[in-house]
């Protein structure tokens, strides 16, 4: 791996990430939840901001863009093409299959509609780093605001297909509540039990739980297991299509 990352809390529960290329000095903020948190992270690392990679249009992911652009005028803002009109100061737009450089690093853009219609994720294959925004969370997934369950399930399948050693960086520190829900629907999963205990300890000590490993998510995250027939049967959904199982899981989480 060549990239360096720095993870920090922004606003109340947003996860901010800086991705740094030591070869060129380029540094990208993944989304911009708020100016102060990003500036503080830059000061702590000594890195210089060159890019902002936007996953989607929601205010808690873009509120810092304009003040950061005013502070660092040369910063390049890359955003989903389908949401350009809702995001300020966009310099470049991207969609499925596009590539985005950050210095000598390269991200592949993966369209992940569901949470919003134009949501994208950024996959740095060489560094095994996935920036999934609010599509896939540690032990959870985003709410469905602009698409149906089948669309979101298809997006999750795309992310699930990435290698097990992928580090998952998500948009919020929701892992504790996600772990408790996951245990409620999958109480006999030993890997999940171990993970949930570790999450409880981390949050009790004030530590962040992001990133996680995608390989762990594949066996611990109920939202990635909607096509597991045995799991569906334990939910009382035997014989249902994966998208229907996913829809029921998401509905249960919404009510939790």
C-alpha positions as CSV (number, residue, x, y, z in Angstrom):
1,X,0.0,0.0,0.0
2,X,1.2,3.5,-0.8
3,X,-1.6,5.7,0.5
4,X,-1.9,7.0,4.1
5,X,-5.2,7.7,5.8
6,X,-6.3,9.7,8.7
7,X,-9.8,9.1,10.1
8,X,-11.6,11.6,12.3
9,X,-15.0,12.5,13.7
10,X,-16.9,15.5,12.2
11,X,-20.2,17.1,13.2
12,X,-21.8,14.7,15.6
13,X,-21.3,11.3,14.1
14,X,-19.9,11.8,10.6
15,X,-16.7,10.0,9.7
16,X,-14.2,12.2,8.0
17,X,-11.2,10.7,6.1
18,X,-8.1,12.2,4.6
19,X,-6.3,10.1,1.9
20,X,-2.7,11.1,1.4
21,X,-0.3,10.2,-1.4
22,X,3.2,10.5,0.1
23,X,4.8,10.3,-3.3
24,X,3.3,13.6,-4.6
25,X,1.9,15.2,-1.4
26,X,-1.6,15.1,-2.8
27,X,-4.4,14.8,-0.2
28,X,-8.1,14.2,-0.7
29,X,-10.8,14.7,1.8
30,X,-13.6,12.1,1.3
31,X,-16.7,14.3,1.5
32,X,-16.5,17.6,3.5
33,X,-18.9,17.3,6.5
34,X,-17.6,20.6,8.0
35,X,-14.7,22.9,7.5
36,X,-13.4,23.0,11.0
37,X,-13.0,19.2,11.4
38,X,-11.2,18.9,8.0
39,X,-8.9,21.9,8.8
40,X,-8.0,20.4,12.2
41,X,-7.2,17.0,10.6
42,X,-5.0,18.7,8.1
43,X,-3.2,20.5,10.9
44,X,-2.7,17.3,12.8
45,X,-1.2,15.5,9.8
46,X,0.6,18.4,8.2
47,X,-0.9,17.4,4.8
48,X,-2.0,19.9,2.2
49,X,-5.5,19.5,0.8
50,X,-5.7,19.1,-3.0
51,X,-8.9,17.3,-3.6
52,X,-12.4,16.6,-2.2
53,X,-14.1,13.5,-3.4
54,X,-17.9,13.7,-2.9
55,X,-20.0,10.6,-2.5
56,X,-23.4,12.2,-2.5
57,X,-25.4,15.4,-2.1
58,X,-26.6,15.3,1.5
59,X,-25.8,18.4,3.5
60,X,-23.8,16.6,6.2
61,X,-21.4,15.5,3.5
62,X,-21.0,18.7,1.5
63,X,-21.4,21.6,4.0
64,X,-17.7,22.1,4.3
65,X,-17.0,22.3,0.5
66,X,-17.5,26.1,0.0
67,X,-15.5,27.3,3.0
68,X,-12.7,24.8,2.2
69,X,-12.7,25.9,-1.4
70,X,-12.4,29.6,-0.2
71,X,-9.6,28.6,2.1
72,X,-7.8,26.4,-0.4
73,X,-8.8,27.8,-3.9
74,X,-6.8,25.2,-5.8
75,X,-8.7,22.3,-4.4
76,X,-10.4,20.2,-7.0
77,X,-13.9,19.0,-6.1
78,X,-15.1,15.8,-7.8
79,X,-18.7,14.8,-7.4
80,X,-21.3,12.4,-8.8
81,X,-22.6,13.6,-12.2
82,X,-26.2,12.9,-11.4
83,X,-26.0,15.2,-8.3
84,X,-23.9,18.0,-9.7
85,X,-26.7,20.6,-9.4
86,X,-27.1,19.9,-5.7
87,X,-23.4,20.1,-4.8
88,X,-21.4,23.4,-4.7
89,X,-18.2,24.3,-6.4
90,X,-17.9,21.2,-8.5
91,X,-14.9,21.0,-10.8
92,X,-15.3,17.5,-12.2
93,X,-18.1,15.0,-12.4
94,X,-17.9,11.2,-12.4
95,X,-20.0,8.1,-12.8
96,X,-19.8,4.3,-13.0
97,X,-16.4,3.1,-14.3
98,X,-14.6,6.5,-14.3
99,X,-11.2,6.9,-12.7
100,X,-10.1,9.7,-10.4
101,X,-6.5,10.6,-9.7
102,X,-5.2,11.8,-6.3
103,X,-1.6,12.4,-7.0
104,X,-0.2,9.1,-8.1
105,X,-3.2,7.2,-6.6
106,X,-6.2,6.2,-8.7
107,X,-9.8,5.6,-7.6
108,X,-12.3,3.6,-9.6
109,X,-15.8,5.1,-9.3
110,X,-18.6,2.7,-8.5
111,X,-22.2,3.9,-8.9
112,X,-24.1,2.9,-5.8
113,X,-27.6,4.3,-6.0
114,X,-30.1,3.7,-3.2
115,X,-29.4,6.1,-0.4
116,X,-29.5,8.8,-3.1
117,X,-30.1,8.4,-6.8
118,X,-26.6,9.5,-7.8
119,X,-24.5,8.1,-4.9
120,X,-21.0,6.9,-5.8
121,X,-18.2,5.0,-4.0
122,X,-14.5,5.4,-4.6
123,X,-12.4,2.2,-4.7
124,X,-8.6,2.5,-4.5
125,X,-7.7,-1.0,-5.7
126,X,-4.0,-0.8,-5.1
127,X,-4.4,0.3,-1.6
128,X,-7.5,-1.9,-0.9
129,X,-9.4,1.2,0.3
130,X,-13.2,1.6,-0.3
131,X,-14.9,4.9,0.5
132,X,-18.5,3.9,0.5
133,X,-20.2,7.0,1.9
134,X,-23.7,6.2,3.1
135,X,-24.3,3.1,1.0
136,X,-22.5,0.5,3.1
137,X,-21.8,1.1,6.8
138,X,-19.8,-0.9,9.3
139,X,-22.4,-3.6,10.2
140,X,-25.1,-1.7,8.4
141,X,-26.3,0.2,5.3
142,X,-27.8,3.5,4.4
143,X,-31.5,4.3,4.4
144,X,-33.4,4.2,1.1
145,X,-34.3,7.8,0.2
146,X,-34.3,7.9,-3.6
147,X,-34.5,4.3,-4.8
148,X,-36.1,1.0,-4.0
149,X,-34.7,-2.0,-2.2
150,X,-33.7,-3.9,-5.3
151,X,-31.6,-0.9,-6.5
152,X,-29.8,-0.7,-3.1
153,X,-29.3,-4.4,-2.9
154,X,-27.7,-4.4,-6.4
155,X,-25.3,-1.6,-5.1
156,X,-24.4,-3.6,-2.0
157,X,-23.7,-6.7,-4.2
158,X,-21.2,-4.6,-6.2
159,X,-19.4,-3.6,-3.1
160,X,-19.5,-7.0,-1.6
161,X,-17.7,-8.4,-4.6
162,X,-14.5,-6.5,-3.7
163,X,-11.7,-8.4,-2.1
164,X,-11.9,-9.5,1.6
165,X,-8.9,-7.4,2.6
166,X,-10.6,-4.2,1.5
167,X,-10.7,-1.5,4.2
168,X,-14.2,-0.1,4.4
169,X,-14.4,3.6,5.2
170,X,-18.0,4.7,5.6
171,X,-19.7,8.0,6.2
172,X,-20.9,7.7,9.8
173,X,-19.9,6.2,13.2
174,X,-23.1,4.1,13.5
175,X,-21.4,0.8,14.2
176,X,-22.6,0.4,17.8
177,X,-26.3,0.7,17.0
178,X,-25.8,-1.4,13.8
179,X,-24.1,-4.1,15.9
180,X,-27.1,-4.2,18.3
181,X,-29.5,-4.5,15.4
182,X,-27.4,-7.2,13.7
183,X,-27.4,-9.2,16.9
184,X,-31.1,-8.9,17.2
185,X,-31.7,-10.5,13.8
186,X,-28.7,-12.8,13.8
187,X,-28.0,-13.7,17.5
188,X,-26.3,-17.0,16.9
189,X,-23.6,-15.7,14.6
190,X,-20.3,-16.3,16.5
191,X,-18.2,-13.9,14.3
192,X,-20.8,-11.2,14.9
193,X,-20.8,-11.8,18.6
194,X,-17.0,-11.3,18.8
195,X,-17.2,-8.2,16.6
196,X,-20.1,-6.7,18.6
197,X,-18.2,-7.1,21.8
198,X,-15.1,-5.4,20.3
199,X,-17.3,-2.5,19.0
200,X,-18.9,-2.0,22.5
201,X,-15.4,-1.8,24.0
202,X,-14.1,0.6,21.4
203,X,-16.9,3.0,21.7
204,X,-16.8,2.8,25.5
205,X,-13.2,3.9,25.3
206,X,-14.0,6.6,22.8
207,X,-12.3,4.9,19.8
208,X,-13.7,5.0,16.3
209,X,-14.7,1.7,14.6
210,X,-13.9,2.8,11.1
211,X,-12.4,1.4,8.9
212,X,-13.5,-2.2,9.1
213,X,-12.5,-5.1,6.8
214,X,-14.9,-6.1,4.1
215,X,-14.2,-9.8,4.6
216,X,-15.6,-9.4,8.1
217,X,-18.6,-7.4,6.9
218,X,-19.5,-10.3,4.5
219,X,-20.1,-12.7,7.4
220,X,-21.2,-10.2,10.1
221,X,-23.3,-7.5,8.3
222,X,-26.9,-8.8,7.9
223,X,-27.5,-6.4,5.0
224,X,-24.8,-8.2,2.9
225,X,-26.4,-11.6,3.6
226,X,-29.9,-11.2,2.1
227,X,-29.1,-13.9,-0.4
228,X,-28.1,-16.4,2.3
229,X,-30.9,-18.9,2.2
230,X,-30.3,-20.2,5.8
231,X,-30.2,-16.7,7.1
232,X,-33.4,-15.8,5.3
233,X,-35.1,-18.8,6.8
234,X,-34.1,-17.8,10.3
235,X,-35.7,-14.5,9.6
236,X,-39.0,-16.2,8.6
237,X,-38.4,-15.3,5.0
238,X,-37.6,-18.7,3.4
239,X,-37.9,-18.7,-0.3
240,X,-38.0,-14.9,-0.7
241,X,-35.9,-13.2,-3.3
242,X,-32.7,-11.5,-1.9
243,X,-34.1,-8.0,-2.7
244,X,-37.2,-8.9,-0.7
245,X,-35.2,-10.2,2.2
246,X,-33.1,-7.0,2.1
247,X,-36.2,-4.8,2.0
248,X,-37.6,-6.5,5.1
249,X,-34.2,-6.1,6.9
250,X,-34.1,-2.4,6.1
251,X,-37.7,-2.0,7.2
252,X,-37.0,-3.6,10.5
253,X,-33.9,-1.4,11.0
254,X,-36.0,1.7,10.2
255,X,-38.4,0.7,12.9
256,X,-35.7,-0.2,15.5
